[in-house]
Structure formats: structure tokens, C-alpha cells
Amino acid sequence: MIQRIQSIYLLLILILSSLLFFFPFQTNIIGFSEIKDIQLSLLDTSNTYLFIASVINLIVIINTATTILMYKRRPLQILLCHIISVNIIVLTVFMYIGSSQIEGLPTYKLPYIIPILNIILAQLARYYIKKDEELVKSANRIR
């Protein structure tokens, strides 16, 4: 159900994670005139860590879409939000390790904070899912 606030948070995670595939999160300056943009790509296997980060980002996207569609199973949604948060932390580590292996002077760009925003959004979604579950349980006690 898209009208629930946690579904909006999960949809934002889905959109922001998808943006990591399209925008570079770091630029390395090599020498005086050469600039190399670094972004996640499933097609580029030259850097193993960035490829693994791309696969983990795809897993985050799939898990988030699954979590949105499982709106009737709130305990499972809470568990999936925790899994999404752990995956995003691992994604951030692989992004950092992979980008630090590329030569040149790094310049970080705005998409580098997307994983941090995603962790915050996943925890907010988890909080509101838990709040909904408590509301349903209290309504069942009244009956």
C-alpha cells in the first residue's frame, strides 16, 4: 500500500539506489588533464570491489521492492528493513574500498551520501512498520 509513510520511505530507497547506477559518486584527477568518473556498473568487471558493490546495490533494490509488496506481512517487513540496512552498510564499504584502489586524487560527489540516506530511510521505514504492527495488535486486544 503506497499511502503508508513507510512505503514512501522504501520507494525513496528504491529510487536513490537506482540513481547510483547512473551518476558517478567519485571523480579521480589523474595528472593535469585526465579525469576519471567512478560509478557503479554491472557491466564493468575491471574493479572487483566496485562490481561486488554493484551486485549488492541490485540486491538492495530487489529487497526494497519485495518489502514494498509485502505490506500485509509486517514482521517480515521489519526483518527485511534490517537486512536492507546491513546490505547498504556492506555496499558502502565495498564502494569505499573499490574507489580507493583507483589511482589519482579523489573528489567525492553528492551521490556518495546516498547509502547513508538509504540507511536512515530504512530505519525510518522499520520504525513506522513496527508502529503499525503495534497498532494492529492493540486493536486485536480490544476485540
C-alpha positions in Angstrom: 0.0 0.0 0.0 1.6 3.2 -1.2 -0.3 5.5 1.1 1.6 4.3 4.2 4.5 6.5 5.1 6.9 3.5 5.3 6.1 2.7 1.7 7.2 6.2 0.7 10.4 5.7 2.6 11.0 2.4 0.9 10.2 3.9 -2.5 12.8 6.6 -1.9 15.4 3.9 -1.1 14.5 2.2 -4.4 14.9 5.5 -6.4 18.1 6.6 -4.7 19.7 3.2 -5.0 18.8 3.2 -8.7 20.5 6.6 -9.1 23.8 5.1 -8.0 23.9 3.2 -11.4 23.5 6.4 -13.4 25.6 9.1 -11.6 29.3 8.9 -10.7 29.9 9.1 -6.9 33.6 10.0 -7.2 35.9 11.7 -9.7 39.7 10.9 -9.7 42.1 13.5 -11.1 45.0 11.8 -12.7 47.8 14.1 -13.8 46.9 17.6 -15.1 44.2 16.9 -17.7 42.8 13.4 -17.2 39.7 12.9 -15.1 38.1 9.6 -14.4 34.5 9.3 -13.1 33.7 6.3 -10.9 30.2 4.9 -10.7 28.6 1.5 -10.1 28.1 -0.7 -13.2 27.2 -4.3 -13.6 28.9 -4.4 -16.9 32.4 -3.2 -15.8 34.3 -6.0 -14.1 37.7 -4.4 -14.1 37.4 -3.5 -10.4 36.2 -6.4 -8.4 35.1 -4.4 -5.4 33.0 -2.0 -7.4 31.4 -4.9 -9.3 30.5 -6.6 -5.9 29.1 -3.2 -4.8 27.0 -3.1 -7.9 25.6 -6.5 -7.2 24.9 -5.6 -3.6 23.1 -2.4 -4.8 21.0 -4.6 -7.1 20.2 -6.8 -4.2 19.1 -3.8 -2.2 16.8 -2.7 -5.0 15.2 -6.1 -5.2 14.8 -6.4 -1.4 13.3 -3.0 -1.2 10.8 -3.7 -4.0 9.9 -7.0 -2.2 9.5 -5.2 1.1 7.1 -2.7 -0.5 5.0 -5.5 -2.0 4.8 -7.4 1.3 2.7 -4.8 3.1 0.4 -7.4 4.8 3.3 -9.2 6.5 4.7 -6.6 8.8 7.0 -8.8 10.9 8.7 -9.9 7.7 8.9 -6.3 6.5 10.7 -5.3 9.7 13.2 -8.1 9.2 13.7 -7.1 5.5 14.4 -3.5 6.6 17.2 -4.8 8.9 18.6 -6.8 6.0 18.4 -3.8 3.7 20.3 -1.7 6.2 23.1 -4.3 6.6 23.3 -4.7 2.8 23.7 -0.9 2.5 26.5 -0.8 5.1 28.3 -3.6 3.2 27.7 -1.7 -0.1 29.2 1.5 1.4 32.3 -0.5 2.5 32.8 -2.0 -0.9 32.2 1.3 -2.6 34.9 2.9 -0.5 37.4 0.1 -0.9 36.8 -0.2 -4.7 37.1 3.5 -5.3 40.3 3.9 -3.1 42.1 1.3 -5.3 41.8 3.6 -8.4 44.8 5.9 -8.9 44.5 9.6 -8.7 43.3 12.3 -6.4 39.8 11.5 -5.3 37.0 14.1 -5.3 33.8 12.9 -3.7 30.5 13.8 -5.3 26.9 14.1 -3.9 25.8 10.5 -4.8 28.4 9.3 -2.2 25.9 10.1 0.6 23.1 8.1 -1.0 23.9 4.9 1.1 23.8 7.0 4.3 20.5 8.4 3.4 19.2 4.9 2.5 20.2 3.6 5.9 18.3 6.4 7.6 15.3 5.9 5.3 15.3 2.1 6.0 15.4 2.7 9.7 12.5 5.2 9.5 10.5 2.7 7.5 11.2 0.0 10.1 10.1 2.3 12.8 6.8 3.1 11.1 6.2 -0.6 10.2 6.7 -1.5 13.9 4.3 1.3 14.9 1.7 -0.2 12.5 2.2 -3.6 13.9 1.7 -2.4 17.5 -1.5 -0.6 16.4 -2.9 -3.7 14.8 -2.0 -5.8 17.9 -3.7 -3.2 20.2 -6.8 -3.2 18.0 -6.9 -7.1 18.2 -6.7 -6.9 22.0 -9.7 -4.6 22.1 -11.8 -7.1 20.2 
